[in-house]
Amino acid sequence: MKFVHRFAYYLIGLVMGCFVVAAIFSGKDTRCNYFPNARVLNNLRTKPFQYSEKAIQTLNEKWVDTADIKNTLTYGDVDFDKSNVPM
C-alpha cells in the first residue's frame, strides 16, 4: 500500500475520531483540570460563597467587591507552600 493511501486512511480515521469526541463532550460541562492549582481553584469556584461579617464590612467599603474575589479565583494562583495541612 502506498504512503498516500495510508495517510488518507489515517486522516479519515482522525477526522471521524474528532467528530466522535466532539459529539460526546459537546453537551457536557466538562473541565480537564490536571494540575493541582487548577483543581483547587475550580473546587473553590463551584462552592457557594458565604461571607463573614468582617468580610461584608470590607465589601461595603467599596475598595474591593465580589467581582474582584471571583476574578482572583479565576486568574489567581494557589501558594501551596503556605497551606495548613494536618499531619
C-alpha positions in Angstrom: 0.0 0.0 0.0 1.4 3.4 -1.0 2.1 6.1 1.6 -0.6 8.3 0.1 -3.2 5.7 0.7 -2.1 5.0 4.3 -2.0 8.7 5.0 -5.5 9.1 3.6 -6.8 6.3 5.8 -5.1 7.9 8.8 -6.7 11.3 8.1 -10.2 9.8 7.6 -9.9 8.0 10.9 -8.6 11.1 12.7 -11.4 13.2 11.4 -14.0 10.6 12.4 -12.5 10.3 15.8 -12.5 14.1 16.3 -16.2 14.1 15.4 -16.9 11.4 17.9 -15.0 13.1 20.7 -16.7 16.4 19.9 -20.1 14.8 19.9 -19.5 13.1 23.3 -18.2 16.2 25.1 -20.2 19.0 23.5 -23.2 18.8 25.7 -21.4 18.3 29.0 -19.9 20.9 31.3 -16.6 19.1 31.2 -13.3 20.5 32.6 -9.9 19.0 32.4 -8.1 20.2 35.4 -5.0 18.1 35.6 -2.8 20.3 37.7 -3.4 20.9 41.5 -3.7 24.7 41.1 -6.5 24.4 38.6 -8.3 21.7 40.6 -8.2 23.8 43.8 -9.4 26.9 42.1 -12.2 25.0 40.3 -13.3 23.4 43.5 -13.5 26.9 45.2 -15.4 28.4 42.3 -18.1 25.7 42.3 -18.9 26.0 46.0 -21.3 28.6 47.3 -19.8 31.8 48.9 -20.5 32.6 52.5 -19.0 35.8 53.7 -18.3 36.6 57.4 -19.5 39.8 59.0 -16.0 41.3 58.8 -15.8 40.4 55.1 -19.2 42.0 54.5 -17.9 45.2 56.2 -14.9 45.2 54.0 -17.0 44.7 50.9 -19.2 47.6 51.9 -16.2 49.9 51.9 -16.2 49.7 48.1 -12.5 49.3 47.6 -13.0 45.6 46.8 -16.1 43.8 45.6 -17.3 40.3 44.8 -16.1 40.6 41.2 -12.6 41.0 42.4 -12.9 37.9 44.5 -14.3 35.9 41.6 -11.5 37.2 39.3 -8.9 36.1 41.9 -10.4 32.6 41.9 -10.4 32.6 38.1 -7.0 34.0 37.3 -5.2 33.6 40.6 -2.6 31.1 41.8 -2.5 28.9 44.9 0.5 29.1 47.1 0.8 25.5 48.4 3.9 26.4 50.5 1.7 28.3 52.9 -1.0 25.7 53.2 -2.0 24.4 56.6 -2.2 20.6 56.1 -2.9 18.5 59.2 -0.2 15.9 59.7 
